[in-house]
């Protein structure tokens, strides 16, 4: 089992991680060039600096244009329809109970008041079981975001385009910028519904369709890649909304690009969208209190769905059946799939370890089952470790906040949050060397460090880097840097929706801990 004690010491203060070469992370000053043989690999990729001072956080003013107009009293049935659309059943009952119309409606108002009281009681009971429901939308997004400090950092969400050197960055002021290595034009996306952005995701097999998880809806931007406009019209955005499905905290496209999944911590169902028709299907499964995080396997066969409580589910994407795994301490914080979809790595809030689940492929009569192993194995222990360096002691270790696996399946990066109760403990990016076949291996590579006083906020791997892997790190200072890992891939897996090879678990290299699967 891998542990932080096997890692090399972190880079010295004042130096930053530049690249990996010959299985060693090379550090130095940020201005130092790459080796001459590799300089062309990063040509055109922008290293951005987006200081917080230049961005203004959006205010909490009442949303919409209603305050600008003289109030006009609508008919009760129209107000009921609007209340149902905006706030669901409770909003409808509240509107009827507070109606000023008296003729023949007293019995309806009394019944609505009684039903509203029952709804409030059930809501309070539900809130005691799921404390996150008492949070505001902003606090809820901050609690479940993959960004370390969503509320305070400049960059709130980041996504590489799956096929080109283009990425989208969601900023503190609710704007989204799109950077392209082959174009000097930087589109800035703004929309009146684009508030409190929690995630962004590019549609696969498509030039420029970007899904955005917002507070009240999902926006799908249709961008013209040949346009020179820096401010696309809000008419380029589709609005996908569903009652009770907000705030949206996670999105996941099917690798085929046909379907889009969205999740909200207040909705026990995740929604499967057909974007072309703007219709959705609810994948309802009671229990868990909502859905906080989604990850679709690269082969398209399975979906990880984390919840705010101590249980997560894995859905298979043919018959849409699922298996659930209760965890020991807390909720599933993050997870990532191997490139062939045969293995899931995930972490649990309150535990300083990385778990692994392997999945088998079923055919014939067994087709349509998830095929997950009955136990999860601990493959990495990330408990706090003290490193003795020439510059003093450095303490590293704690819970994993987010984790990404590169498309070759040979590098894994994880943001490890420092222990807040331990002085000197720091948030770092740990990089592992991995192998998924014939047996799973997780080996230490090293720690990444940015400029002085910069803390990692978000990480993402470039989907099609040619000379190994390329990790993009968004830092607390607003800087976005790219760290290349130069290596020759020993095995390039082929992601196919119809093929997920069976992977044998090593018997002696990991410690198994039961997480019983319940169908």
C-alpha positions in Angstrom: 0.0 0.0 0.0 1.3 3.4 -1.0 1.8 6.0 1.8 3.1 9.6 2.0 6.2 8.3 3.8 7.4 6.8 0.5 7.3 10.2 -1.3 10.3 12.3 -1.9 10.5 15.5 0.1 8.4 18.5 -1.2 10.2 21.2 -3.3 12.0 23.8 -1.3 10.3 27.1 -0.5 10.6 29.6 -3.3 10.8 27.0 -6.1 8.0 25.7 -8.2 7.4 22.4 -9.9 8.2 22.7 -13.6 7.9 19.3 -15.2 8.5 15.6 -14.8 11.4 13.9 -16.7 12.8 10.4 -16.2 10.3 9.8 -13.3 11.6 12.8 -11.4 9.8 16.0 -10.7 12.0 18.9 -11.6 11.8 22.2 -9.7 13.1 25.7 -10.3 12.0 29.2 -11.0 8.8 29.6 -13.1 10.7 31.6 -15.7 13.0 28.7 -16.5 12.3 27.2 -20.0 11.5 23.5 -20.6 14.2 21.2 -22.1 14.6 22.2 -25.8 13.2 18.8 -27.0 9.9 19.4 -25.3 9.3 23.2 -25.7 7.1 22.7 -28.7 4.7 20.5 -26.7 3.5 23.5 -24.6 3.6 26.1 -27.4 0.5 28.2 -27.4 -0.8 27.1 -24.0 -1.5 30.2 -22.0 -0.2 30.5 -18.4 -2.8 32.8 -17.0 -2.9 35.1 -14.0 -6.4 36.2 -13.0 -6.0 38.3 -9.8 -9.0 38.6 -7.5 -8.7 42.4 -7.4 -9.8 42.7 -11.0 -13.0 40.7 -10.5 -16.0 41.8 -8.6 -18.0 39.2 -6.8 -21.7 39.4 -7.7 -24.0 41.0 -5.2 -27.0 39.3 -3.6 -29.6 41.5 -5.1 -33.0 40.2 -6.0 -32.7 38.3 -9.2 -34.7 39.4 -12.3 -36.3 42.6 -13.5 -39.4 42.4 -11.4 -38.4 45.3 -9.0 -38.1 47.7 -12.0 -41.8 47.5 -12.9 -45.0 48.6 -11.2 -46.6 45.8 -9.3 -49.7 44.3 -11.1 -51.9 41.9 -9.3 -52.5 38.8 -11.4 -55.3 36.3 -11.2 -54.9 33.6 -8.5 -54.6 30.8 -11.0 -51.8 32.5 -12.8 -50.0 33.2 -9.5 -50.4 29.5 -8.5 -48.9 28.4 -11.8 -45.9 30.7 -11.3 -45.5 29.6 -7.7 -45.5 25.9 -8.7 -42.9 26.6 -11.4 -40.7 28.6 -9.1 -41.0 26.9 -5.7 -42.8 23.6 -6.2 -45.6 22.3 -3.9 -44.7 24.4 -0.9 -44.7 27.6 -3.1 -48.2 26.7 -4.4 -49.6 26.0 -1.0 -48.1 29.3 0.4 -49.6 31.3 -2.5 -53.1 29.8 -1.9 -52.9 30.2 1.9 -52.0 33.9 1.5 -54.5 34.7 -1.2 -56.5 37.9 -0.6 -59.5 36.6 -2.6 -62.2 35.6 -0.1 -65.2 34.4 -2.1 -65.6 30.7 -1.8 -61.9 30.2 -1.1 -61.9 30.1 2.7 -62.0 26.3 2.8 -59.2 26.1 0.2 -57.1 28.6 2.1 -57.6 26.7 5.4 -56.7 23.4 3.8 -53.6 24.9 2.1 -52.5 26.4 5.5 -52.8 23.0 7.1 -51.0 21.2 4.3 -48.3 23.9 4.4 -47.8 23.3 8.1 -47.4 19.6 7.5 -44.9 20.3 4.7 -42.9 22.6 7.0 -42.9 19.9 9.7 -41.7 17.2 7.2 -39.1 19.7 5.9 -37.7 20.3 9.4 -37.6 16.5 10.0 -35.9 16.0 6.7 -33.4 18.8 7.6 -32.5 17.1 10.8 -31.7 14.0 8.9 -29.8 15.9 6.2 -28.2 19.0 7.8 -26.9 20.3 4.4 -30.5 21.3 3.5 -30.4 24.1 6.0 -27.5 25.7 4.2 -27.9 28.6 1.8 -27.3 27.9 -1.9 -23.9 29.5 -1.8 -22.8 27.6 1.3 -24.1 24.4 -0.2 -22.2 24.8 -3.4 -19.0 25.7 -1.5 -19.5 22.5 0.6 -19.7 20.2 -2.3 -17.6 21.9 -5.0 -14.5 20.3 -6.3 -12.7 23.6 -5.8 -11.0 23.8 -2.4 -12.2 27.3 -1.6 -15.1 27.9 -4.0 -16.4 31.0 -2.1 -13.1 32.8 -2.0 -11.0 31.7 -4.9 -10.8 33.5 -8.3 -11.3 30.4 -10.4 -14.4 28.4 -9.4 -14.5 25.8 -12.2 -12.2 24.6 -15.0 -12.7 22.2 -17.9 -10.5 21.1 -20.8 -12.1 20.5 -24.2 -12.0 16.7 -24.8 -10.4 17.0 -28.2 -8.5 20.3 -28.6 -6.2 22.6 -26.6 -9.1 24.8 -25.4 -10.4 25.2 -21.9 -13.1 27.1 -20.1 -12.6 29.0 -16.8 -15.5 30.0 -14.5 -14.6 33.1 -12.5 -15.6 34.7 -9.2 -17.8 37.3 -11.0 -19.9 34.5 -12.6 -18.4 35.1 -16.1 -16.8 32.2 -18.1 -13.8 32.7 -20.4 -12.8 30.4 -23.1 -9.1 30.2 -24.0 -7.8 28.5 -27.2 -4.2 27.9 -28.0 -4.8 28.5 -31.7 -6.8 31.7 -31.3 -6.2 35.1 -29.8 -9.9 35.7 -29.3 -11.1 35.1 -25.7 -14.9 34.8 -25.6 -16.5 35.9 -22.3 -19.8 34.2 -21.5 -22.4 36.1 -19.4 -26.0 35.4 -18.8 -28.6 36.7 -16.3 -29.1 33.1 -15.0 -25.4 32.3 -14.8 -25.0 32.8 -11.1 -22.9 30.8 -8.6 -21.3 28.5 -11.2 -20.2 25.2 -9.7 -19.0 23.2 -12.7 -18.5 23.4 -16.4 -18.3 20.6 -18.9 -17.6 20.4 -22.7 -19.7 18.2 -24.9 -17.6 15.3 -26.4 -17.4 14.9 -30.1 -18.5 18.4 -30.6 -16.6 21.6 -31.4 -18.0 24.1 -29.0 -20.9 23.2 -26.7 -20.4 24.0 -23.1 -22.7 23.0 -20.2 -22.6 25.2 -17.1 -24.0 24.2 -13.6 -25.6 27.3 -12.2 -27.6 28.1 -9.0 -31.1 27.8 -10.6 -30.5 25.8 -13.9 -28.1 24.3 -16.4 -27.0 26.6 -19.2 -25.8 25.0 -22.4 -23.7 27.4 -24.5 -23.5 26.9 -28.3 -20.4 28.7 -29.4 -19.2 29.3 -32.9 -15.5 28.3 -33.0 -14.9 30.5 -36.0 -16.5 33.6 -34.5 -14.3 36.6 -33.6 -16.9 37.9 -31.1 -15.6 38.2 -27.5 -19.1 38.5 -26.1 -21.5 35.9 -27.4 -25.2 36.7 -27.1 -27.2 35.2 -24.3 -29.4 33.8 -27.1 -26.6 31.3 -27.7 -27.4 29.6 -24.4 -30.1 27.0 -23.8 -31.7 27.0 -20.4 -32.4 23.6 -18.8 -34.3 23.8 -15.6 -36.5 21.5 -13.5 -38.5 22.3 -10.3 -36.6 21.4 -7.1 -33.4 20.8 -9.0 -31.2 23.6 -7.7 -28.5 24.5 -7.0 -26.8 22.3 -9.6 -23.4 21.2 -8.3 -22.2 18.7 -10.8 -22.4 17.8 -14.5 -21.3 14.8 -16.6 -21.6 14.2 -20.3 -21.8 10.7 -21.8 -18.6 10.0 -23.7 -20.8 9.7 -26.8 -22.2 13.2 -26.2 -25.8 12.1 -26.5 -26.8 12.6 -22.9 -26.0 15.1 -20.1 -26.4 14.3 -16.4 -27.0 17.0 -13.7 -27.1 16.7 -10.0 -28.2 18.8 -7.0 -27.7 18.2 -3.3 -31.4 18.9 -2.6 -32.8 16.6 -5.3 -32.6 12.8 -4.7 -32.9 12.2 -8.4 -30.2 13.0 -10.9 -31.5 14.2 -14.3 -30.7 12.7 -17.6 -31.0 15.4 -20.3 -31.6 15.1 -24.0 -30.2 18.6 -24.7 -31.5 18.7 -28.3 -35.1 18.4 -27.1 -34.6 19.9 -23.6 -36.4 17.0 -22.1 -35.1 15.1 -19.1 -35.7 11.8 -17.3 -35.4 11.5 -13.5 -33.2 8.7 -12.2 -34.9 8.5 -8.8 -33.5 6.6 -5.9 -34.7 7.5 -2.4 -32.1 7.9 0.3 -28.9 9.9 0.6 -30.5 13.3 0.7 -29.5 14.4 -2.9 -26.7 13.9 -5.4 -23.5 16.0 -5.0 -20.9 14.7 -7.5 -21.1 12.8 -10.8 -18.4 11.0 -12.8 -19.1 9.1 -16.0 -16.6 6.4 -16.8 -14.6 7.0 -20.0 -16.0 3.8 -21.7 -19.5 5.1 -21.1 -20.7 2.0 -19.2 -21.0 3.4 -15.6 -21.7 6.6 -13.6 -20.6 7.4 -10.1 -23.2 9.4 -8.1 -22.1 10.6 -4.7 -24.6 11.8 -2.0 -24.4 14.1 1.0 -24.7 11.2 3.3 -22.6 8.1 4.0 -23.6 6.2 0.8 -22.8 6.5 -2.9 -24.1 4.7 -6.0 -22.7 3.4 -9.2 -25.2 3.2 -12.1 -24.7 1.2 -15.2 -25.7 3.2 -18.3 -27.6 0.6 -20.4 -30.5 -0.5 -18.2 -29.9 2.3 -15.6 -29.8 0.0 -12.6 -27.5 0.8 -9.7 -25.6 -0.6 -6.8 -25.1 1.3 -3.5 -22.1 1.3 -1.2 -22.5 2.6 2.4 -19.2 4.1 3.6 -17.8 3.9 7.2 -17.4 7.5 8.3 -18.7 10.2 5.9 -19.8 10.9 2.3 -17.9 10.2 -0.8 -16.0 13.4 -1.6 -14.5 12.7 -5.0 -13.8 9.9 -7.4 -12.3 9.1 -10.8 -12.4 6.2 -13.3 -9.6 4.3 -14.9 -9.5 5.0 -18.7 -11.1 1.6 -19.5 -13.8 2.0 -16.9 -12.8 -1.2 -15.0 -11.7 0.6 -11.7 -13.0 3.4 -9.6 -10.8 5.3 -7.1 -12.7 7.4 -4.5 -12.2 9.1 -1.2 -14.4 9.6 1.8 -14.8 12.8 3.9 -13.1 12.3 7.2 -10.7 9.6 6.0 -7.1 10.1 4.8 -7.1 7.2 2.4 -7.9 6.4 -1.2 -10.2 3.4 -1.9 -10.4 1.3 -5.0 -13.3 -0.7 -6.5 -12.9 -3.0 -9.4 -15.8 -3.8 -11.9 -16.4 -6.8 -14.0 -18.1 -7.0 -17.4 -21.4 -8.9 -17.6 -22.9 -10.3 -20.8 -25.9 -12.4 -21.8 -28.4 -12.8 -19.0 -26.2 -10.9 -16.6 -26.0 -7.9 -18.8 -27.4 -4.7 -17.2 -25.8 -5.3 -13.8 -23.2 -2.9 -12.4 -20.7 -5.7 -11.6 -18.9 -4.0 -8.8 -16.7 -6.0 -6.3 -18.3 -6.5 -2.9 -15.4 -4.9 -1.0 -13.3 -1.7 -1.5 -9.6 -1.9 -1.0 -7.4 0.8 0.5 -4.7 1.5 -1.9 -3.1 4.7 -0.4 -2.7 6.0 3.1 -2.4 9.7 3.1 -2.2 10.3 6.9 -0.1 13.3 8.0 3.6 12.8 7.5 6.5 15.1 8.7 9.3 15.6 6.2 12.7 16.7 7.5 14.2 19.1 5.0 17.1 21.6 4.9 14.5 24.3 5.4 12.9 22.7 8.5 10.0 20.4 9.0 7.0 20.3 6.6 3.8 18.5 7.4 1.8 17.0 4.6 -1.3 14.8 4.7 -5.0 14.7 5.3 -8.2 14.3 3.4 -8.4 14.2 -0.4 -10.5 17.0 -1.8 -10.4 16.2 -5.5 -8.7 13.6 -7.6 -8.1 13.2 -11.4 -6.7 10.3 -13.5 -4.9 11.1 -16.8 -6.2 9.5 -20.0 -3.2 7.1 -20.3 -4.0 5.7 -16.9 -0.4 6.3 -15.7 -0.6 9.4 -13.6 -3.0 10.2 -10.8 -3.1 13.6 -9.1 -4.9 14.4 -5.8 -5.4 17.6 -3.8 -4.7 16.8 -0.2 -6.1 19.2 2.3 -3.9 20.1 5.2 -5.1 19.3 8.8 -6.6 22.6 10.1 -5.8 21.6 13.7 -2.1 21.0 12.9 0.1 24.1 12.7 2.2 24.2 9.6 0.1 21.6 7.7 -0.5 22.7 4.1 -2.6 21.8 1.1 -0.7 20.2 -1.7 -1.0 18.3 -5.0 0.3 14.7 -4.7 1.1 12.9 -7.9 1.2 9.1 -8.2 2.4 6.7 -10.9 -0.3 4.1 -11.7 -0.8 0.9 -13.6 -4.1 -0.8 -14.0 -3.1 -4.0 -15.9 -2.3 -6.8 -15.3 -2.5 -5.8 -11.6 -3.3 -2.4 -10.1 -0.3 -0.5 -8.8 -0.1 2.9 -7.2 3.4 4.3 -6.7 4.6 7.7 -5.4 5.9 10.3 -7.8 6.1 13.6 -5.9 4.5 16.8 -4.7 3.7 19.9 -6.8 4.4 23.4 -5.6 3.4 26.7 -7.1 4.6 30.2 -6.5 5.1 31.6 -3.0 2.0 31.3 -0.8 -0.1 29.7 -3.6 -2.5 27.0 -2.6 -4.0 24.5 -5.2 -7.7 25.0 -5.8 -8.5 22.9 -8.9 -6.7 20.3 -11.0 -7.5 18.8 -14.5 -5.5 16.6 -17.0 -5.3 17.6 -20.6 -7.3 15.0 -22.5 -4.9 14.5 -25.5 -1.3 15.4 -24.5 1.1 13.6 -26.8 4.2 13.1 -24.8 2.8 11.7 -21.5 0.4 13.7 -19.4 -0.3 17.4 -18.8 -1.8 18.6 -15.5 -3.4 22.0 -15.2 -3.4 23.5 -11.7 -5.6 26.5 -10.7 -4.0 28.3 -7.7 -5.4 30.5 -5.0 -3.5 33.5 -6.4 -5.5 33.3 -9.6 -2.7 31.7 -11.6 -3.4 28.8 -13.9 -0.3 26.8 -14.7 0.4 23.6 -16.7 2.8 21.0 -15.5 3.9 18.4 -18.1 4.8 14.8 -17.2 7.1 13.5 -20.0 7.1 9.7 -20.3 6.5 7.0 -22.9 3.1 5.4 -22.2 3.5 1.6 -21.7 -0.2 1.0 -22.5 -2.8 3.1 -24.2 -6.2 1.8 -23.2 -9.0 1.7 -25.7 -12.3 3.0 -24.2 -15.2 1.1 -25.7 -18.7 1.1 -24.3 -18.9 -2.7 -25.0 -15.7 -3.7 -23.4 -14.5 -3.4 -19.8 -11.8 -6.0 -19.0 -11.8 -7.9 -15.8 -9.0 -6.7 -13.5 -7.5 -9.0 -10.9 -6.9 -7.5 -7.5 -3.5 -8.1 -5.9 -3.9 -10.2 -2.8 -1.0 -9.1 -0.7 -0.3 -5.4 -1.7 -3.4 -3.8 -0.3 -5.5 -4.0 2.8 -9.1 -4.8 2.2 -11.9 -3.2 4.1 -15.6 -4.2 3.6 -18.0 -1.8 2.1 -21.0 -4.0 1.6 -22.9 -3.6 -1.7 -26.6 -3.4 -1.5 -28.6 -3.9 -4.7 
